């Protein structure tokens, strides 16, 4: 596979773990529901989304966990599927998401990053395909259920539980500092605490490899430290994306 590695996470869940410097950027997953297939998030570049769609085998349902482009810009490659999100996520995609995409395109017209050169012909004309249906608290997909505890990473974050697997979107990232500039670190830490109260063993994070429950407490500690400000604590200095601490502080103070 070109853009993501497909990993069996158990309970009929296959994780699409984004490869570095390829078109996926964010992780995705697909779930065997029995008579249907549900895709969770759709990557960034259309080519990565097509690879995901083909691996999932003509899925009929898509869930967007939150509005960030690396999880929703592939929506347009799922023309035959019903796309679902929270109501607030749809609003954010249609407003700040569209504005952010337009600004990125303008910047790329002036200087194109090497990692997206091969995708630029498609990205130049890319627009958001907005969700067809929305929900407020939860959405039943048969053997899987999407839920939201409100906002933490963004103003609205959904996750999926199926069997012993949690598909968390960017509420969980592994091996790196998270982006918190569009959210609330304290609220996010509270959501992680609530996720640990649920029954699951494996987690498909928004970034990084499939993990277990032990990945959540350190992330919660990071977020609470971030909310306090100051210097990056020593215990997080070996996490990837070392520039993110300062970026987060600046965004949260603005």
C-alpha positions as CSV (number, residue, x, y, z in Angstrom):
1,X,0.0,0.0,0.0
2,X,1.3,3.5,-0.9
3,X,-0.3,5.8,1.7
4,X,-1.1,3.7,4.7
5,X,-0.4,0.4,6.3
6,X,-3.5,-1.7,7.0
7,X,-3.5,-3.4,10.4
8,X,-6.0,-5.8,11.9
9,X,-7.0,-4.2,15.2
10,X,-9.5,-6.9,16.1
11,X,-13.4,-7.0,16.3
12,X,-13.7,-6.6,12.5
13,X,-11.7,-3.3,12.6
14,X,-8.9,-2.6,10.1
15,X,-6.8,0.4,10.9
16,X,-5.2,2.4,8.1
17,X,-2.1,3.8,9.7
18,X,-0.7,6.7,7.7
19,X,2.8,6.4,6.3
20,X,5.2,9.3,6.9
21,X,5.3,12.0,4.2
22,X,2.6,10.3,2.0
23,X,-1.0,11.4,1.2
24,X,-2.9,9.9,4.1
25,X,-1.4,12.2,6.9
26,X,-4.1,11.2,9.5
27,X,-5.1,7.6,10.3
28,X,-8.4,6.1,9.3
29,X,-10.2,2.7,9.8
30,X,-12.9,0.5,8.4
31,X,-15.3,-1.8,10.2
32,X,-17.1,-4.9,9.0
33,X,-20.7,-4.4,10.2
34,X,-21.9,-7.6,8.7
35,X,-24.1,-6.4,5.9
36,X,-22.3,-3.0,5.5
37,X,-18.9,-1.5,5.9
38,X,-18.3,1.7,7.9
39,X,-15.2,3.8,7.2
40,X,-14.0,6.2,10.0
41,X,-12.2,9.2,8.5
42,X,-11.0,9.5,5.0
43,X,-7.3,10.7,5.0
44,X,-6.1,13.9,3.3
45,X,-5.2,13.4,-0.4
46,X,-7.7,11.9,-2.8
47,X,-5.3,9.2,-3.8
48,X,-5.0,8.0,-0.2
49,X,-8.8,8.1,0.1
50,X,-9.2,5.9,-3.0
51,X,-6.7,3.4,-1.6
52,X,-8.8,3.3,1.6
53,X,-12.1,3.0,-0.2
54,X,-10.8,0.1,-2.3
55,X,-9.4,-1.7,0.7
56,X,-12.8,-1.3,2.5
57,X,-14.6,-2.7,-0.5
58,X,-17.2,-0.1,-1.6
59,X,-18.2,1.1,1.9
60,X,-21.8,2.4,2.3
61,X,-21.1,4.5,5.5
62,X,-18.4,7.1,6.5
63,X,-18.0,8.8,9.9
64,X,-15.9,11.9,10.2
65,X,-14.5,12.2,13.8
66,X,-13.7,15.9,13.5
67,X,-13.2,18.7,11.0
68,X,-9.5,18.7,10.4
69,X,-8.5,18.2,6.7
70,X,-6.3,15.1,7.2
71,X,-9.4,13.3,8.4
72,X,-12.1,14.6,6.0
73,X,-10.7,15.9,2.7
74,X,-10.9,12.4,1.3
75,X,-14.7,12.4,1.6
76,X,-15.2,13.2,-2.1
77,X,-13.9,9.8,-3.0
78,X,-16.8,8.1,-1.2
79,X,-19.5,9.2,-3.6
80,X,-21.8,6.2,-3.0
81,X,-21.5,6.4,0.8
82,X,-23.6,8.3,3.4
83,X,-21.3,10.5,5.4
84,X,-22.1,11.2,9.0
85,X,-20.6,13.6,11.6
86,X,-21.7,15.6,14.7
87,X,-23.7,18.7,13.8
88,X,-20.9,21.0,15.1
89,X,-18.3,19.1,13.1
90,X,-20.3,19.7,9.9
91,X,-20.6,23.4,10.7
92,X,-16.8,23.7,11.3
93,X,-16.0,21.9,8.0
94,X,-18.3,24.3,6.1
95,X,-16.8,27.4,7.8
96,X,-13.3,27.3,9.2
97,X,-12.4,24.1,7.4
98,X,-13.3,25.7,4.0
99,X,-11.4,28.9,4.9
100,X,-8.3,27.0,6.0
101,X,-8.3,24.9,2.8
102,X,-8.6,28.0,0.6
103,X,-5.7,29.6,2.5
104,X,-3.5,26.5,2.1
105,X,-4.2,26.4,-1.6
106,X,-3.2,30.1,-1.9
107,X,0.1,29.4,0.0
108,X,0.8,26.4,-2.2
109,X,0.4,28.4,-5.3
110,X,3.3,30.5,-4.1
111,X,5.5,27.7,-2.7
112,X,4.6,24.0,-3.1
113,X,5.9,21.6,-0.4
114,X,7.8,18.7,-1.8
115,X,5.7,16.1,0.0
116,X,2.5,17.2,-1.8
117,X,3.9,17.8,-5.3
118,X,2.4,14.6,-6.7
119,X,-1.0,15.4,-5.2
120,X,-1.1,19.0,-6.3
121,X,-3.2,18.5,-9.5
122,X,-6.0,17.0,-7.4
123,X,-5.6,19.2,-4.4
124,X,-5.8,22.4,-6.5
125,X,-9.4,21.7,-7.3
126,X,-10.3,19.9,-4.0
127,X,-13.4,21.1,-2.1
128,X,-15.1,19.7,1.0
129,X,-17.8,17.1,0.7
130,X,-19.9,17.8,3.7
131,X,-21.6,15.1,5.8
132,X,-25.1,14.0,4.6
133,X,-26.4,13.3,8.1
134,X,-25.5,14.6,11.6
135,X,-26.0,13.6,15.2
136,X,-25.8,15.3,18.6
137,X,-24.7,12.7,21.2
138,X,-24.5,9.2,19.6
139,X,-25.2,7.3,16.4
140,X,-25.9,3.6,16.2
141,X,-24.3,1.7,13.3
142,X,-25.4,-1.8,14.4
143,X,-22.5,-3.5,16.0
144,X,-20.6,-0.2,16.2
145,X,-21.6,3.0,17.9
146,X,-20.3,6.6,17.4
147,X,-20.4,8.9,20.4
148,X,-19.2,12.3,21.4
149,X,-18.4,13.8,24.8
150,X,-18.2,17.3,23.2
151,X,-15.0,19.1,22.4
152,X,-11.4,18.7,23.5
153,X,-9.1,18.3,20.5
154,X,-11.6,20.5,18.5
155,X,-15.0,21.9,19.4
156,X,-16.6,18.6,18.6
157,X,-14.9,15.2,18.6
158,X,-16.5,11.8,17.9
159,X,-15.2,8.3,18.6
160,X,-16.4,4.8,17.7
161,X,-16.6,1.7,19.9
162,X,-16.9,-1.7,18.4
163,X,-16.2,-4.9,20.4
164,X,-13.0,-4.3,22.2
165,X,-11.7,-1.6,19.9
166,X,-11.8,2.2,20.3
167,X,-11.4,4.3,17.1
168,X,-10.5,7.6,18.7
169,X,-9.7,10.1,15.9
170,X,-7.3,12.7,17.2
171,X,-8.5,12.4,20.8
172,X,-5.6,9.9,21.0
173,X,-2.2,10.3,19.3
174,X,0.8,8.1,20.0
175,X,4.5,8.8,20.1
176,X,4.1,12.5,19.4
177,X,3.0,15.8,20.9
178,X,-0.6,16.5,19.8
179,X,-2.0,19.7,18.2
180,X,-4.2,21.4,20.8
181,X,-4.6,24.8,19.2
182,X,-8.2,24.3,18.1
183,X,-9.4,22.8,21.4
184,X,-9.4,22.9,25.1
185,X,-6.6,20.9,26.8
186,X,-8.5,20.6,30.2
187,X,-11.7,19.4,28.5
188,X,-9.7,17.0,26.4
189,X,-8.0,15.5,29.4
190,X,-11.4,15.0,30.9
191,X,-12.6,13.2,27.8
192,X,-9.6,10.9,28.0
193,X,-10.5,10.1,31.6
194,X,-14.0,9.2,30.5
195,X,-12.7,7.0,27.6
196,X,-10.7,5.0,30.2
197,X,-14.0,4.3,32.0
198,X,-15.2,2.4,28.9
199,X,-14.5,-1.2,28.1
200,X,-12.0,-1.6,25.3
201,X,-8.5,-3.1,24.8
202,X,-7.1,-1.7,21.5
203,X,-7.2,1.8,20.2
204,X,-6.9,3.1,16.7
205,X,-5.5,6.7,17.3
206,X,-5.7,9.6,14.9
207,X,-1.9,9.5,14.5
208,X,0.6,6.8,15.4
209,X,0.3,3.0,15.7
210,X,-2.5,1.0,17.2
211,X,-2.1,1.2,20.9
212,X,-3.5,0.0,24.2
213,X,-5.1,1.7,27.2
214,X,-1.6,2.7,28.5
215,X,-1.3,5.4,25.8
216,X,-4.0,7.6,27.3
217,X,-2.7,8.5,30.8
218,X,0.6,10.1,29.5
219,X,-1.4,12.1,26.9
220,X,-3.7,13.3,29.6
221,X,-0.7,14.4,31.7
222,X,0.7,16.3,28.7
223,X,-2.6,18.1,28.2
224,X,-2.9,19.2,31.8
225,X,0.8,20.4,31.8
226,X,0.0,22.3,28.6
227,X,-2.9,24.0,30.3
228,X,-0.6,25.2,33.0
229,X,1.9,26.7,30.5
230,X,5.6,27.1,31.2
231,X,8.3,24.8,29.9
232,X,7.8,21.4,28.3
233,X,8.2,18.8,31.1
234,X,11.2,16.6,30.7
235,X,9.1,13.4,30.5
236,X,7.7,14.5,27.1
237,X,10.9,15.7,25.5
238,X,11.4,12.4,23.5
239,X,7.9,12.6,21.9
240,X,7.8,13.4,18.2
241,X,6.9,16.9,16.8
242,X,9.0,18.8,19.4
243,X,7.9,22.1,17.9
244,X,4.3,21.5,18.9
245,X,4.6,22.6,22.6
246,X,5.4,26.2,21.6
247,X,2.9,26.2,18.8
248,X,0.2,25.0,21.2
249,X,1.0,27.6,23.8
250,X,0.9,30.4,21.2
251,X,-2.4,29.2,19.7
252,X,-4.0,28.8,23.1
253,X,-2.9,32.3,24.3
254,X,-4.2,34.0,21.1
